[in-house]
Amino acid sequence: MFETIIAGNLESCRTEAEIADESGNRLAIVYEDSEGWHTQVVDARVEQSAATFSELIENAKQVLSHYVNRRGENLPSGVMTAGQLALWLMVKDDGTTMGLKISP
C-alpha cells in the first residue's frame, strides 16, 4: 500500500508529490519544473514492482497538475514569508489552498 503526499518545497520553490509506503517511508518524489516532469527515486525497493511504480508516478503527476504554482515560477512581487510561500505553492486550479477557498 502506498500513499501520495503533496507538499510545498520552500528550498526548491516547487510543489512536490512524495510517494511513501504504509510505514511512511518516502520512496520517490515527483515534481515538474520548466524542463518537464521529474521523478527522484529515494528508495530503489519501489522499482521492484515497475508497473505499480509507473502507475503511482502517473497518478502523482495527475494530482500535481491541479496545483497552479507547482513549478514555483512567476512569484508574486514583494517579500513573502515562508508561510505565504508555502500557501502560494499549494494553490489549486479550483481556487483552494490546503482545502480552503481563498479570496482574491
C-alpha positions in Angstrom: 0.0 0.0 0.0 1.3 3.4 -0.9 0.2 7.0 -0.3 0.9 10.2 -2.1 1.6 13.3 0.0 1.6 16.8 -1.6 4.0 19.2 -0.1 5.4 22.6 -0.8 9.2 22.5 -1.0 10.3 26.0 0.1 14.0 25.5 -0.6 13.4 24.4 -4.3 10.3 26.6 -4.6 8.1 23.9 -6.1 5.2 21.7 -5.2 6.1 18.0 -4.9 4.3 14.7 -4.6 6.0 12.4 -2.2 5.2 8.7 -2.6 5.5 6.8 0.7 4.9 3.2 1.8 2.5 2.2 4.6 5.2 2.9 7.2 5.6 6.5 6.0 9.0 5.9 4.4 9.5 8.2 1.4 10.2 6.2 -1.7 10.1 8.8 -4.5 9.5 12.4 -5.2 7.6 13.7 -8.3 7.7 17.3 -9.4 7.6 19.5 -12.5 9.8 22.4 -13.5 10.5 24.3 -16.7 12.2 21.3 -18.2 9.3 18.9 -17.6 8.4 16.2 -15.1 10.9 14.6 -12.9 10.9 11.5 -10.6 13.6 11.2 -7.9 13.7 7.7 -6.5 14.7 7.8 -2.9 14.4 4.1 -2.1 15.1 1.7 -5.0 12.9 -1.0 -3.5 9.9 0.7 -5.0 11.1 -0.2 -8.5 10.7 -3.9 -7.8 7.1 -3.5 -8.9 7.7 -1.5 -12.1 4.0 -1.5 -13.2 2.7 -0.3 -9.9 5.5 2.3 -9.6 4.7 3.7 -13.0 1.0 3.9 -12.1 2.0 5.7 -8.9 4.1 8.2 -10.8 1.3 8.9 -13.3 -1.2 9.4 -10.5 1.2 11.8 -8.7 1.5 13.8 -11.9 -2.2 14.0 -12.3 -2.7 15.2 -8.8 0.1 17.8 -9.1 -1.3 19.1 -12.4 -4.1 20.8 -10.4 -1.5 22.9 -8.4 -1.2 26.1 -10.4 2.1 27.3 -8.9 3.7 23.8 -8.7 6.7 25.0 -10.8 7.4 27.9 -8.5 7.6 30.3 -11.5 6.3 33.9 -11.5 6.4 34.5 -7.8 4.3 37.5 -6.7 6.2 40.7 -6.4 7.2 41.8 -2.9 8.6 39.9 0.1 6.9 36.7 1.1 7.2 34.9 4.4 7.8 31.2 4.4 4.2 30.7 5.3 3.0 32.8 2.4 5.3 31.0 0.0 4.0 27.6 1.3 0.4 28.6 0.8 1.2 30.1 -2.7 2.8 26.8 -3.7 -0.4 24.9 -2.6 -3.0 26.9 -4.6 -5.1 24.6 -6.8 -6.9 25.4 -10.0 -10.3 25.3 -8.2 -9.2 28.4 -6.1 -8.5 26.5 -2.9 -5.3 26.1 -0.9 -5.0 23.5 1.8 -8.7 22.7 1.3 -9.9 26.2 1.9 -11.3 28.7 -0.6 -9.0 31.7 -0.9 -10.3 35.1 -1.7 -8.7 37.3 -4.3 
